């Protein structure tokens, strides 16, 4: 048995899974919340593993931002830690917490290899014309302003599972993956390589999310600075924590938006329409960029569980060869499944994501 411990260290939480990679089965998992001391949180995790008589052969760490420095899972050493630290300016809420978790686990398991797996790495295959913003070139280079993309671990996992489920080579497929949860992103994948993705310099861009605005005319910020007197921190807080579904409807959770819609709330109905329209926009755009389309996969909380969202996002896209089968789409069965009709030229799937397993697979491929 090869046991890979996967650690996701957040600013106030530590989530972990120990996975037996022989069977790809979870041996232990846990979530430690209200973390103020990552060393103490690691002690709790270690104590639980010891109680169960379990050990790890390697540790994989989720790291949110790898910038353009990291394009694959990377064995952690002092140089890697320094580069993750330097990238904290691009992800100030995430990278420092990820770094604290790595250091705490290193101290706890000094003889076990530690591997960093980056949310941004999958998107390092984007071409320059896909990741370059049309602003002053020297300024962009100085401050590392470009599209990086996120949710890469999920997009890699889902696209690979879709190919495996269909029994087709990954490198033969043109895919769109829709990761729809409180955070949401779309990704165009050609032959297993990310060619475009909706999130940008930060996870704020792209689709409408629970509390994030997604795409926005940048002049909106200038207008609010001049007319409403909002400063940089206030705008940051507005767009990241008071926008999206919450800003439009008063509800950040899609289930609450649905309940409000059912009760006749017009604000919730409009929020749902804006949310779905933005996703449809990206499906159409990415089908054009890919020059064809074989598979559309829905994943994450909303993508996996809302038949209505799936149906309404894809409604009217018959000209792309997409045709849902209503009974399949509304079925309650879990796991990966096909929800398109037999006549559909594009296969539509629901694929439960598993970022922990993908991290463990990348660790295994790197070390063993």
Buried (B, 14 or more C-beta within 10 A) or exposed (E): EBBBBBBBBBBEBBBBBBBBBEEEEBBBEBEBEEBEEBBEBBBBBBEBBEEEEBEBBBBBBBBBBBBEBBBBBBEBEEEBBEBBEEBBEBBEEBBBBBBBBBBBBBEBBEEBBBBBBBBBBBBBBBEEEBBBEEEEEEEBEEEBBBBBBBBBBBBBBBBBBBBEBBEBEBEEBBBBBBBBBBBBBBBBBBBBBBBBBBBBBBBBBBBBBBBBBBBEEEEEBEEBBEEEEBEEEBBBEBBBBBBBBBBBBBBBBBEBBBEBBEEEBEBBBEBBEBBBEBBBBBBBBBBEBBEEBBBBBBBBBBBBBBBBBBBBBBEEBEEBBBBBBEEBBEEEEEEBBBBBBEEBEBBBBBBBBBBBBBBBBBBBEBBE
